[in-house]
Amino acid sequence: MIVAIADEIAALLGKIGEPVRTEVSCGLEVSIYDMGGDELYVTQSGAGEIYAAAATQHLITGYGVELIVNFGICGGLTPEMSLCRICVVGSVVHYDFDTSPVDGCEVGRYIDYPDVFIPADRKLLRLATALRPELTEVICASGDKFIADEKRKRELNALYGARICEMESAGILLTANRCHVPALLVKAVSDSVSGGAEEFNKMACESARACVELTLEIISKLQEVKV
């Protein structure tokens, strides 16, 4: 499991308590939990795509994890994505990735993908939405910027149909997909389309708590079905 920031790791530790053991390598602290016969590896990557990608690769290479789960807070890009609204990410667009001058790819598209949308694992998405039918599946706009400006939020929605934005999902999903490890991304809105940094600072902890409860519920279900 990968989380990015302190509010998210605090919400998780408040639910699952102390780990069986903790290891530090490659600059990352990995907490290891016994989940009834399965091991859960938890690390706080730090904010941003590069840190998130590095943490994902570390869990895959260093610990041989069978799947990646990321939960975290995000910005809403449409009015219905209100505060504390929980969603699952169906696909990600890395909106500030641009190689178009040299390869003609549209902004956001990696040349080894057919379009700008980086897909999440469909089997995990089906399991999550079957467990919680009220969950919304969304496109996530991911990039190395905190988007506080309402105009920019609406632009990302208009360009890509994205309903949330944040700073880690592209790094996580690109890395997991390349390694053929399924990934599930669960997000809770901490700042609405008209909100910004002030709203984020006020709501981050509450949104993270709401998100972690659902994420642990999904992990429990995954253990039952052994995805």
URVENVEN-V195205 format. One record per backbone hydrogen bond with DSSP energy under -0.5 kcal/mol. NH is the residue of the N-H (numbers start at 1). CO is the residue of the C=O. If there is no record, write none. Layout:
nh-><NH;NH>
co-><CO;CO>
//
This chain:
nh-><2;3;9;10;11;12;13;14;15;15;16;17;20;21;23;25;28;30;30;31;31;32;33;35;35;38;40;41;42;42;43;44;45;45;46;52;53;54;55;56;57;58;59;60;61;62;63;63;64;65;68;70;71;72;74;75;76;77;78;81;82;84;85;87;88;89;90;90;91;92;93;94;95;95;96;97;98;102;103;104;108;109;113;118;118;119;120;121;125;126;127;128;129;130;131;132;135;136;138;138;140;141;142;142;143;145;147;148;153;154;155;156;157;158;159;160;161;162;163;164;165;166;172;173;174;175;176;177;178;179;180;181;182;184;186;186;187;188;189;190;191;195;200;201;202;203;204;207;208;209;210;211;212;213;214;215;216;217;218;219;220;221;222;223;224;225;226;227>
co-><69;43;5;6;7;8;9;10;11;12;12;13;32;32;30;28;25;23;28;29;42;21;40;33;38;35;33;39;31;40;1;29;3;43;4;48;49;50;51;52;53;54;55;56;57;58;58;59;60;59;182;184;2;186;188;165;191;163;163;78;80;189;82;187;136;185;88;138;138;118;140;108;93;142;142;94;96;99;99;100;97;106;110;92;116;117;90;183;121;122;123;124;125;126;127;128;132;86;88;136;91;164;93;140;166;143;145;146;149;150;151;152;153;154;155;156;157;156;139;139;75;141;168;169;170;171;172;173;174;175;177;176;66;68;70;184;87;72;85;74;74;192;196;197;198;199;200;203;204;205;206;207;208;209;210;211;212;213;214;215;216;217;218;219;220;221;222;222>
//
